[in-house]
Amino acid sequence: VSVVTGRPLFGASTTPAPAVFVSLEDGTNIVRHRLAGICRAWGIDPQSLDDLRIVDGTENPELFAADSRSAGDVTAAYVELSRLVESTRAGLVVVDNASDSFGGDEINRRQVRGFMRALVQVARLTDCAVCLLAHVDKNTSRNKKAEGGEGYSGSTAWHNSARSRLFMTRGDDDLLTLEHQKSNLGKRREPITLE
């Protein structure tokens, strides 16, 4: 919504552009409920969000699939997403989330790297940003490994193949901290505290 409307998000400016939100975990009703809450809080008429495409991919979520021995390959859902990104000239694509979109072994470096490279190909279609949301395992979260720079679980390819990586933690005070743990293409931003 910030990108489509050109509004700042958490104090950072945005460049107005069409956006695609691919919901592979939550269905239409949940996403509409969340969008309605955002629109109410910001005083936005949802009908004005013509440049926001929301895709309910819960029935066929995998964008990439691999069996135990293969390097893996993109799926029909990936091809459909690529077409949508091109046709809308998207400036931002958000994929929610890695565990639903990636049908491989999360510790298999070759498969993870193949999936991440497939997302890079989506970004190159319109020179857009692709944001892949992911949940880390509970041990990473509980043991506060993120503070030591390990805000990911599985293969190191999740970290190494990304150009930028953000990590969100909830503190004992119930506040959220969004930390920029990696940035290959620019300066890392200072952590942001959210309620």
DRENMIZA-123600 format. One line per 5 residues: their letters; for each residue x, y, z of N, C-alpha, C. Coordinates in nm, 3 decimals. Atoms other than C-alpha are relative to their C-alpha. Last residue first. Layout:
! residues N
A = X Y Z X Y Z X Y Z  ...
END
This chain:
! residues 195
ELTIP = 0.096 0.056 -0.095 0.459 -0.138 1.836 -0.099 -0.084 -0.077  0.142 -0.011 0.033 0.763 -0.080 1.617 -0.084 -0.053 0.114  0.083 0.061 -0.101 1.135 -0.019 1.675 -0.146 0.031 -0.029  0.123 -0.075 -0.024 1.348 0.046 1.367 -0.080 -0.075 0.105  0.120 0.075 -0.041 1.708 -0.075 1.338 -0.116 0.094 0.031
ERRKG = 0.002 0.026 -0.143 1.950 0.161 1.156 -0.125 -0.080 0.036  0.075 -0.094 -0.082 1.957 0.126 0.779 0.012 -0.038 0.146  0.100 0.063 -0.088 2.229 -0.064 0.597 -0.065 0.108 0.085  -0.027 -0.011 -0.143 2.399 0.138 0.323 -0.111 -0.071 0.081  0.011 -0.131 -0.061 2.361 0.022 -0.031 0.029 -0.007 0.148
LNSKQ = 0.013 -0.106 0.100 2.363 -0.263 -0.278 -0.014 0.139 0.059  -0.110 0.000 0.097 2.491 -0.554 -0.072 0.000 0.123 -0.089  0.029 -0.090 0.111 2.270 -0.489 0.230 0.121 0.005 -0.093  -0.089 0.010 0.116 2.246 -0.742 0.510 -0.044 0.100 -0.105  -0.117 0.082 -0.028 2.109 -0.748 0.866 0.096 -0.013 -0.118
HELTL = -0.054 0.023 0.134 1.863 -0.459 0.839 0.132 -0.076 0.018  -0.144 -0.022 0.016 1.686 -0.489 1.174 0.045 -0.035 -0.141  -0.030 0.036 0.138 1.315 -0.449 1.238 0.145 0.040 -0.025  -0.117 -0.067 0.055 1.253 -0.446 1.612 0.025 -0.056 -0.139  -0.063 0.066 0.112 0.909 -0.528 1.749 0.120 0.083 -0.046
LDDDG = -0.023 -0.085 0.116 0.799 -0.417 2.094 0.071 -0.081 -0.109  0.105 0.021 0.101 0.655 -0.674 2.338 0.012 0.095 -0.120  0.094 -0.110 -0.023 0.884 -0.545 2.621 -0.116 -0.002 -0.099  0.070 0.030 -0.125 1.062 -0.884 2.618 -0.103 0.106 0.032  -0.074 -0.009 -0.125 1.152 -0.807 2.258 -0.084 -0.038 0.121
RTMFL = 0.086 -0.056 -0.104 0.985 -0.927 1.940 0.079 -0.005 0.131  0.006 0.073 -0.127 1.223 -0.979 1.649 -0.097 0.071 0.094  0.086 -0.060 -0.103 1.213 -0.878 1.283 -0.003 -0.090 0.123  0.039 0.099 -0.100 1.493 -0.949 1.037 -0.080 0.069 0.109  0.052 -0.061 -0.122 1.568 -0.768 0.711 -0.041 -0.110 0.097
RSRAS = 0.079 0.085 -0.089 1.784 -0.903 0.431 -0.035 0.077 0.126  0.034 -0.074 -0.121 1.931 -0.736 0.124 -0.087 -0.090 0.087  -0.077 -0.124 0.004 2.103 -0.878 -0.183 -0.022 0.083 0.125  0.080 -0.123 -0.009 1.979 -1.230 -0.112 0.092 0.122 -0.006  0.059 -0.027 0.131 2.175 -1.534 -0.235 -0.087 0.126 -0.001
NHWAT = -0.100 -0.036 0.100 2.409 -1.542 0.067 -0.061 0.039 -0.135  -0.067 -0.127 -0.030 2.138 -1.532 0.333 0.088 0.044 -0.117  0.109 -0.096 -0.025 1.901 -1.802 0.206 0.059 0.138 0.024  0.039 -0.059 0.128 2.211 -1.975 0.062 -0.118 0.096 0.016  -0.055 -0.136 0.006 2.335 -2.027 0.420 -0.036 0.069 -0.131
SGSYG = -0.125 -0.021 0.072 2.103 -2.327 0.421 0.046 0.145 0.007  -0.025 0.079 0.120 1.833 -2.362 0.683 0.135 0.033 -0.060  -0.018 0.141 -0.031 1.733 -2.089 0.925 0.016 -0.076 -0.129  0.059 0.087 0.101 1.773 -1.713 0.903 0.018 -0.143 0.049  0.144 -0.013 0.004 1.851 -1.425 1.138 -0.062 -0.078 -0.114
EGGEA = 0.053 0.121 0.060 2.206 -1.541 1.207 -0.152 0.003 -0.004  -0.003 -0.005 0.145 2.375 -1.202 1.259 -0.054 -0.124 -0.068  -0.134 0.031 0.046 2.469 -1.243 1.625 0.010 -0.003 -0.151  -0.087 -0.106 -0.051 2.155 -1.065 1.741 0.145 -0.022 -0.041  0.004 -0.113 0.093 1.957 -1.297 1.512 0.093 0.112 0.045
KKNRS = -0.114 0.012 0.091 2.070 -1.589 1.724 0.006 0.118 -0.096  -0.044 -0.133 0.041 1.823 -1.466 1.986 0.126 -0.006 -0.086  -0.137 -0.015 -0.048 1.798 -1.818 2.129 0.061 0.133 -0.040  -0.009 0.006 -0.147 1.421 -1.811 2.097 0.140 0.031 0.052  0.073 -0.109 -0.061 1.411 -1.694 1.734 0.019 0.004 0.151
TNKDV = -0.066 -0.124 0.042 1.678 -1.922 1.595 -0.064 0.119 0.071  -0.128 -0.008 -0.071 1.539 -2.211 1.799 0.075 0.129 -0.035  0.019 -0.050 -0.136 1.185 -2.140 1.677 0.130 0.011 0.077  0.038 0.103 -0.094 1.275 -2.179 1.311 -0.001 0.056 0.142  -0.115 0.079 -0.043 1.276 -1.868 1.099 -0.048 -0.108 0.096
HALLC = -0.001 0.020 -0.144 0.965 -1.744 0.920 0.124 -0.083 0.033  -0.034 0.133 -0.050 1.008 -1.609 0.571 -0.006 -0.001 0.152  0.018 0.010 -0.145 0.882 -1.317 0.361 0.030 -0.143 0.043  0.044 0.133 -0.041 1.032 -1.283 0.014 -0.011 -0.001 0.152  -0.014 0.021 -0.144 1.052 -0.922 -0.105 -0.060 -0.135 0.034
VACDT = 0.075 0.118 -0.042 1.113 -0.876 -0.476 0.031 -0.022 0.148  -0.049 0.063 -0.123 1.216 -0.527 -0.587 -0.089 -0.121 0.028  0.074 -0.021 -0.125 1.142 -0.437 -0.946 0.074 -0.059 0.119  -0.093 -0.070 -0.088 1.359 -0.394 -1.256 -0.068 0.034 0.133  0.042 -0.141 0.000 1.056 -0.496 -1.464 0.093 0.086 0.085
LRAVQ = 0.105 -0.020 0.100 1.145 -0.854 -1.567 -0.039 0.147 -0.011  -0.056 -0.055 0.124 1.472 -0.842 -1.373 -0.106 0.029 -0.106  -0.039 -0.140 -0.022 1.295 -0.886 -1.040 0.050 0.064 -0.129  0.125 -0.076 -0.011 1.125 -1.206 -1.161 0.035 0.149 0.015  0.052 -0.011 0.137 1.466 -1.339 -1.271 -0.133 0.076 -0.002
VLARM = -0.078 -0.106 0.065 1.600 -1.261 -0.923 -0.049 0.020 -0.143  0.060 -0.126 -0.045 1.317 -1.475 -0.783 0.075 0.120 -0.059  0.127 -0.013 0.072 1.441 -1.766 -0.997 -0.071 0.129 0.040  -0.033 -0.051 0.134 1.791 -1.705 -0.859 -0.125 0.015 -0.086  -0.033 -0.142 -0.015 1.652 -1.745 -0.506 0.036 0.063 -0.135
FGRVQ = 0.123 -0.073 -0.028 1.490 -2.074 -0.604 0.026 0.150 0.010  0.080 0.003 0.122 1.807 -2.210 -0.762 -0.130 0.078 0.017  -0.062 -0.094 0.093 2.014 -2.100 -0.460 -0.080 0.007 -0.131  0.031 -0.135 -0.050 1.772 -2.280 -0.228 0.056 0.105 -0.096  0.142 -0.027 0.022 1.793 -2.596 -0.439 -0.038 0.141 0.044
RRNIE = 0.022 -0.006 0.145 2.175 -2.597 -0.457 -0.146 0.035 -0.030  -0.051 -0.126 0.054 2.213 -2.512 -0.087 -0.031 0.015 -0.149  -0.070 0.037 0.122 1.993 -2.801 0.029 0.041 0.129 -0.072  -0.143 0.005 -0.031 1.904 -2.692 0.383 0.084 -0.044 -0.120  -0.054 -0.131 -0.039 1.557 -2.568 0.292 0.147 -0.002 0.039
DGGFS = -0.062 0.023 -0.131 1.478 -2.889 0.104 0.071 0.128 0.041  -0.125 0.075 -0.001 1.244 -2.809 -0.184 0.047 -0.020 0.143  0.030 0.142 -0.017 0.896 -2.683 -0.252 0.125 -0.084 -0.010  -0.117 0.082 0.029 0.964 -2.313 -0.197 -0.031 -0.146 0.031  -0.042 -0.020 0.139 0.654 -2.092 -0.224 0.115 -0.092 -0.040
DSAND = 0.105 0.041 0.093 0.480 -2.216 0.093 0.047 0.008 -0.145  0.033 0.141 -0.026 0.781 -2.212 0.328 -0.110 -0.050 -0.092  -0.098 0.095 0.053 0.913 -1.893 0.168 -0.043 -0.145 0.020  -0.130 0.000 -0.060 0.604 -1.680 0.228 0.087 -0.110 -0.055  0.027 0.042 -0.137 0.428 -1.445 0.146 -0.040 -0.147 -0.001
VVVLG = 0.039 0.141 -0.002 0.585 -1.321 -0.177 -0.010 -0.044 0.145  -0.016 0.059 -0.133 0.595 -0.941 -0.210 -0.053 -0.142 -0.007  0.068 0.129 -0.011 0.655 -0.796 -0.557 0.030 -0.054 0.139  -0.020 0.078 -0.123 0.742 -0.428 -0.594 -0.082 -0.127 -0.010  -0.122 -0.054 -0.059 0.786 -0.204 -0.900 0.035 -0.074 0.128
ARTSE = -0.016 -0.012 -0.145 0.531 -0.401 -1.099 0.135 0.058 0.038  -0.122 -0.080 -0.012 0.497 -0.337 -1.473 0.030 0.027 0.148  0.031 -0.114 -0.088 0.142 -0.477 -1.442 0.117 0.098 0.011  0.118 -0.072 0.049 0.177 -0.707 -1.744 -0.036 0.121 0.085  -0.024 -0.072 0.126 0.534 -0.805 -1.660 -0.120 0.083 -0.043
VLRSL = -0.099 -0.104 -0.028 0.465 -0.890 -1.297 0.027 0.082 -0.125  0.070 -0.107 -0.073 0.150 -1.081 -1.395 0.095 0.117 0.029  0.086 -0.070 0.096 0.339 -1.286 -1.657 -0.071 0.119 0.066  -0.087 -0.076 0.090 0.610 -1.373 -1.406 -0.082 0.080 -0.100  -0.045 -0.119 -0.073 0.347 -1.478 -1.151 0.086 0.088 -0.090
EVYAA = 0.114 -0.090 -0.008 0.189 -1.713 -1.408 0.036 0.129 0.074  0.017 -0.054 0.135 0.529 -1.869 -1.483 -0.116 0.100 -0.001  -0.109 -0.096 0.022 0.589 -1.913 -1.110 -0.014 0.068 -0.136  0.036 -0.118 -0.079 0.248 -2.080 -1.068 0.106 0.109 -0.014  0.097 -0.076 0.079 0.336 -2.318 -1.355 -0.043 0.126 0.075
TVDGA = 0.128 0.065 0.023 0.638 -2.427 -1.152 -0.087 0.086 -0.091  0.118 -0.083 -0.023 1.006 -2.329 -1.143 -0.126 -0.077 -0.038  0.038 -0.085 0.112 1.274 -2.595 -1.127 -0.124 0.079 0.037  0.128 -0.067 -0.008 1.465 -2.810 -0.884 -0.027 0.086 -0.121  -0.030 -0.140 -0.030 1.832 -2.902 -0.852 -0.128 0.079 0.013
SRSDA = -0.007 -0.096 0.111 1.723 -3.264 -0.833 0.040 0.140 0.048  -0.124 0.009 0.079 1.808 -3.540 -0.586 0.015 0.110 -0.104  -0.122 0.008 -0.080 1.558 -3.489 -0.302 0.129 0.003 -0.081  -0.002 0.122 -0.080 1.276 -3.369 -0.522 0.138 -0.010 0.065  -0.116 0.086 0.017 1.251 -3.006 -0.623 -0.020 -0.128 0.079
AFLEP = 0.013 0.134 -0.057 0.974 -2.750 -0.667 0.124 -0.082 -0.032  -0.121 0.076 0.031 0.969 -2.373 -0.719 -0.013 -0.136 0.067  -0.060 -0.069 0.115 0.676 -2.131 -0.720 0.121 -0.077 -0.052  -0.142 0.016 0.032 0.474 -2.356 -0.491 0.039 0.075 -0.127  -0.097 -0.099 -0.049 0.147 -2.211 -0.365 0.143 -0.013 -0.052
NETGD = -0.120 0.047 0.070 -0.116 -2.387 -0.573 0.117 0.089 0.036  0.032 0.131 0.059 -0.444 -2.359 -0.373 0.122 -0.062 -0.069  0.003 0.105 -0.103 -0.317 -2.082 -0.142 -0.029 -0.139 -0.057  -0.064 0.119 0.056 -0.217 -1.859 -0.432 -0.002 -0.118 0.094  0.023 0.109 -0.095 -0.452 -1.573 -0.354 0.054 -0.126 -0.065
VIRLD = 0.018 0.134 0.055 -0.297 -1.293 -0.560 -0.020 -0.098 0.114  -0.013 0.099 -0.107 -0.333 -0.929 -0.462 -0.037 -0.135 -0.057  0.056 0.130 0.037 -0.267 -0.673 -0.733 0.027 -0.095 0.115  -0.035 0.108 -0.093 -0.218 -0.314 -0.619 -0.071 -0.127 -0.046  -0.132 0.054 0.034 -0.211 -0.053 -0.898 0.047 -0.107 0.098
DLSQP = 0.002 0.070 0.129 -0.585 0.013 -0.878 0.133 -0.067 -0.034  -0.124 0.079 0.009 -0.560 0.102 -0.509 0.004 -0.084 -0.127  -0.103 -0.082 0.065 -0.820 0.382 -0.525 0.132 -0.077 -0.020  0.027 -0.004 0.144 -1.106 0.137 -0.460 0.107 0.081 -0.074  -0.057 0.118 0.065 -0.955 0.071 -0.116 -0.019 -0.002 -0.151
DIGWA = 0.112 0.071 0.063 -1.036 0.434 -0.020 0.060 -0.122 -0.072  -0.010 0.027 0.144 -0.744 0.535 0.202 -0.126 -0.072 -0.046  0.102 -0.079 0.068 -0.778 0.698 0.544 0.004 -0.014 -0.152  -0.063 -0.104 0.081 -0.447 0.559 0.669 -0.100 0.087 -0.075  -0.101 -0.072 -0.079 -0.585 0.353 0.959 0.060 0.117 -0.077
RCIGA = 0.067 -0.079 -0.105 -0.898 0.256 0.764 0.100 0.085 0.077  0.072 -0.111 0.066 -0.696 0.151 0.457 -0.073 0.088 0.101  -0.100 -0.097 0.045 -0.456 -0.056 0.668 -0.069 0.122 -0.061  -0.056 -0.065 -0.119 -0.744 -0.229 0.846 0.103 0.106 -0.036  0.102 -0.093 -0.048 -0.919 -0.300 0.514 0.049 0.075 0.123
LRHRV = -0.004 -0.116 0.088 -0.598 -0.454 0.380 -0.102 0.105 0.046  -0.122 -0.076 -0.031 -0.578 -0.687 0.680 0.009 0.127 -0.084  0.017 -0.055 -0.136 -0.941 -0.800 0.637 0.120 0.087 0.038  0.093 -0.114 0.011 -0.892 -0.842 0.261 -0.021 0.067 0.135  -0.075 -0.109 0.064 -0.584 -1.060 0.326 -0.090 0.123 -0.015
INTGD = -0.097 -0.052 -0.097 -0.775 -1.278 0.574 0.074 0.119 -0.059  0.070 -0.070 -0.110 -1.073 -1.319 0.341 0.095 0.060 0.102  0.058 -0.129 0.038 -0.861 -1.396 0.033 -0.062 0.075 0.118  0.097 -0.014 0.106 -0.658 -1.680 0.180 -0.056 0.140 -0.014  0.131 -0.046 -0.044 -0.345 -1.675 0.392 -0.091 0.024 -0.120
ELSVF = 0.032 0.058 -0.131 -0.029 -1.879 0.325 -0.143 0.033 0.041  -0.001 0.145 0.017 0.045 -1.825 -0.045 -0.037 -0.071 0.130  0.030 0.063 -0.127 -0.040 -1.456 -0.056 -0.012 -0.151 -0.021  0.032 0.140 0.025 0.133 -1.295 -0.353 -0.017 -0.069 0.135  -0.012 0.072 -0.126 0.125 -0.915 -0.319 -0.049 -0.142 -0.023
VAPAP = 0.065 0.131 0.001 0.193 -0.739 -0.649 0.027 -0.065 0.135  -0.052 0.104 -0.090 0.276 -0.368 -0.657 -0.084 -0.126 -0.013  0.092 0.112 -0.017 0.242 -0.084 -0.909 0.065 -0.108 0.089  -0.009 0.101 0.105 0.481 0.202 -0.842 -0.110 -0.103 0.021  0.129 0.056 0.044 0.517 0.516 -0.630 0.019 -0.096 -0.118
TTSAG = 0.022 -0.049 0.135 0.873 0.550 -0.499 -0.130 -0.061 -0.049  0.026 0.102 0.101 0.886 0.505 -0.124 -0.017 0.069 -0.134  0.079 -0.041 0.116 1.039 0.719 0.149 -0.020 -0.118 -0.093  -0.077 0.011 0.125 1.155 0.560 0.473 -0.090 0.038 -0.117  -0.093 -0.111 0.015 1.008 0.681 0.802 0.085 -0.005 -0.126
FLPRG = -0.094 0.001 -0.112 0.846 0.350 0.887 0.108 0.107 -0.015  0.024 0.114 -0.087 0.682 0.346 0.544 0.109 -0.004 0.105  -0.115 0.054 -0.073 0.657 0.670 0.348 -0.043 -0.119 0.085  -0.012 -0.046 -0.140 0.356 0.705 0.120 0.127 -0.056 0.063  -0.116 -0.088 -0.013 0.387 0.668 -0.259 0.018 0.055 0.139
TVVSV = 0.044 -0.138 -0.027 0.031 0.532 -0.285 0.116 0.098 0.011  0.105 -0.038 0.096 0.123 0.203 -0.457 -0.042 0.146 0.019  -0.061 -0.018 0.132 0.450 0.178 -0.262 -0.105 0.047 -0.100  -0.091 -0.115 -0.001 0.288 0.236 0.076 0.058 0.027 -0.138  0.084 -0.119 0.000 0.000 0.000 0.000 0.088 0.124 0.000
END
